[in-house]
Amino acid sequence: MGRQFTLPDLGEGLEEAEIVGWLVNQGDHVVANQPLVSVETDKAVVEIPSPWSGTIARLFGTKGDLVKVGAALVEFSEGGEADTGTIVGEVQWDERQRGELERPASVRGLQVLPAIRALARKLDVDLNLVQGSGPGGTITRADVERAARSLTDAGPAESLKGMRRAMAQRMALAHAQVVPTTVTDETSIDVWPKDADITIRLVQAIATACKAEPSLNAWYNSELGERRLLGRVDVGIAVDLEGGLIVPVLRNVSERDSSDLRAGLERMRTDAAARSIPPEELRGATITLSNFGMIGGRFASLVVVPPQVAIIGAGRAEQRVIVEQGNQVIRRILPLSLTFDHRVVTGGEGARFLAVVKRVLAQP
């Protein structure tokens, strides 16, 4: 057997990547650093270069396959030494372990008759997803059959891949680690010029608020119990794509003017849509902005992704009748939502941060 090249560690805790397409064929002679394969991670499509020169004896996997970090990608019949500093060992699963993961240990603490379990296996129904209608919530034959019909109507299950799979994993991790608290408010933006850039105004307001309340521009390591306040404000901008959510980072926003920020944001969105954004532009955000109001909605309980401790969202701006000095007037109102990790951010700090954002946005 020749020398094997395995999928390297792609950073950000990624455990796998999906093959988009091979750039070489079996029997090709390649040189060091020549791209071998395009793979899709949770955030971007990247090309994996060859670690050395040699002739390709075998390719592992085809388009659409999920490859674990450390699993074989290419086998060479000849070649020099590889730089394996970033390679990790392949994760092995025996069939017993895989069966234990896939087989529910219990069904919400309820006893299920063997005949019902057998029927569920026959109809390919996960009993953990079945709502029981029997005494004490027990699962009956009719419950299993009803669940099977619902699954048939819903169509075949599809495995989550790429961005959507990673989003599910990261959201679950955030839910398990963070103690979220959300505060909301509204601000009038009626004095803004008609061509005002809402996203850039929000980014600049966040930068100002981070200077006033630096505890929200921070990273928290829960394992060590350490908080790190960050001097530079790097704002992650949530971008909605068909395949899932991507969060490129707008760097050093407090030191840049509006036109520079807008140019940077447009470049990031173009790269994100093309799935060609460099991985380093997806790392290191100190706080996140979700301008979900561009799609719809007023307020939201947002998700804080560690090690960040805060995320701010802007809802849909709309004309509203409000009372000012005893008179009814029509103003354009922007809803704001701030979710923070209450383990390391106090309620007062969160409220003061949001108050600064509101005050800055109310200015012309």
JORADA-V409930 format. One record per pair of residues at least 4 apart in sequence whose C-alpha atoms are under 7 Angstrom apart, sorted by the first residue. I is the first residue (numbers start at 1). J is the second residue. If there is no record, write none. Layout:
i: [I,I]
j: [J,J]
This chain:
i: [2,2,2,2,3,3,3,4,4,4,4,5,5,5,5,6,6,6,6,6,7,7,7,7,7,8,8,8,8,8,9,9,9,9,10,15,15,16,16,16,16,17,17,17,17,17,17,17,18,18,18,18,18,18,18,18,19,19,19,19,19,19,19,19,20,20,20,20,20,21,21,21,22,22,22,23,23,23,24,24,26,26,26,26,27,27,27,28,28,29,29,29,30,30,30,30,31,31,31,32,32,32,32,33,33,33,33,34,34,35,35,35,35,36,36,36,37,37,38,38,38,38,39,39,39,40,40,40,40,41,41,41,42,42,42,43,43,44,44,44,44,45,45,51,51,52,52,52,52,53,53,54,54,54,54,55,55,55,56,56,56,57,57,57,58,58,59,59,59,60,60,60,61,67,69,69,70,70,70,70,71,93,93,94,95,96,97,98,99,107,107,108,110,112,112,112,113,114,115,116,116,116,117,118,119,120,120,120,120,120,121,123,125,130,130,130,131,131,132,132,132,132,132,133,133,133,133,133,134,134,134,139,140,141,142,143,144,145,146,147,148,149,150,151,160,160,161,162,163,163,163,163,164,164,164,165,166,167,168,169,170,171,172,173,174,174,174,174,178,179,179,179,180,180,180,180,181,181,181,181,182,182,182,182,182,183,183,183,184,184,184,185,185,185,186,186,186,186,187,187,187,187,187,188,188,188,188,188,189,189,189,189,189,190,190,191,192,192,197,198,199,199,200,200,200,200,201,201,202,203,204,204,204,205,205,205,205,206,206,207,207,207,207,208,209,209,209,209,210,210,210,213,213,214,215,215,216,216,216,217,217,217,217,217,218,218,218,218,218,218,218,219,219,219,219,219,219,219,220,220,220,220,220,220,221,221,221,221,222,232,233,233,233,233,233,234,234,234,234,234,234,234,234,235,235,235,235,235,235,235,235,236,236,236,236,236,236,236,236,237,237,237,237,237,237,238,238,238,238,238,239,239,239,240,240,240,241,241,247,248,248,248,249,249,249,249,250,256,256,257,258,259,260,261,262,263,264,265,266,267,268,269,270,271,271,271,272,272,277,286,287,287,287,288,288,288,289,289,289,290,290,290,291,291,291,292,292,292,292,293,293,293,293,293,294,296,296,297,297,298,298,298,299,299,299,299,300,301,302,302,304,304,304,304,304,304,309,309,310,310,310,311,311,311,312,312,312,313,313,313,314,314,314,315,315,315,316,316,317,317,317,317,318,318,318,319,319,319,319,320,320,320,320,321,321,321,321,322,322,322,322,323,323,323,324,324,338,340,341,342,345,345,346,347,348,349,350,351,352,353,354,355,356,357,358,359]
j: [75,76,77,78,75,76,77,72,74,75,76,72,73,74,75,70,71,72,73,74,69,70,71,72,73,69,70,86,87,88,69,86,87,88,14,68,69,66,67,68,69,39,40,41,66,67,68,162,39,40,41,64,65,66,67,162,38,39,40,62,63,64,65,66,38,39,40,63,64,37,38,63,36,37,38,35,36,37,28,36,56,57,58,59,55,56,57,55,56,54,55,56,34,53,54,55,52,53,54,50,51,52,53,49,50,51,52,49,50,47,48,49,50,48,49,50,47,48,45,46,47,48,45,46,47,44,45,46,162,45,162,163,162,163,166,163,246,275,276,277,279,275,276,82,83,79,80,81,82,79,80,76,77,78,79,76,77,78,75,76,77,75,76,77,74,75,73,74,75,72,73,74,65,71,88,90,87,88,89,90,90,97,98,98,99,100,101,102,103,127,128,128,138,116,117,139,117,118,119,120,140,141,121,122,123,124,125,126,127,144,125,148,148,143,144,147,139,143,137,138,139,140,143,137,138,139,140,143,138,139,140,143,144,145,146,147,148,149,150,151,152,153,154,155,164,165,165,166,167,243,244,245,168,243,244,169,170,171,172,173,174,175,176,177,178,304,305,306,341,341,342,343,339,340,341,342,339,340,341,342,301,337,338,339,340,337,338,339,336,337,338,335,336,337,333,334,335,336,333,334,335,358,362,331,332,333,334,362,332,333,334,361,362,331,332,364,196,364,201,202,203,291,204,258,261,262,205,361,206,207,208,253,254,209,357,360,361,210,357,211,233,253,254,212,213,353,356,357,214,216,217,349,353,229,229,345,309,310,345,229,230,233,286,287,227,228,229,230,286,308,309,227,228,229,286,307,308,309,226,227,228,307,308,309,225,226,227,307,226,252,251,252,253,254,286,249,250,251,252,253,285,286,287,249,250,251,285,286,287,288,289,247,248,249,250,285,287,288,289,247,248,249,288,289,290,245,246,247,289,290,245,246,247,244,245,246,245,273,282,268,281,282,281,282,283,285,265,260,261,261,262,263,264,265,266,267,268,269,270,271,272,273,274,275,276,277,276,277,281,308,308,310,311,310,311,312,311,312,313,312,313,314,313,314,315,296,313,314,315,297,298,314,315,316,316,315,316,315,316,315,316,335,315,335,336,337,337,339,311,339,308,309,310,311,339,340,340,341,339,340,341,338,339,340,337,338,339,336,337,338,335,336,337,334,335,336,334,335,332,333,334,335,332,333,334,330,331,332,333,330,331,332,333,328,329,330,331,328,329,330,331,327,328,329,328,329,354,345,345,346,349,350,350,351,352,353,354,355,356,357,358,359,360,361,362,363]
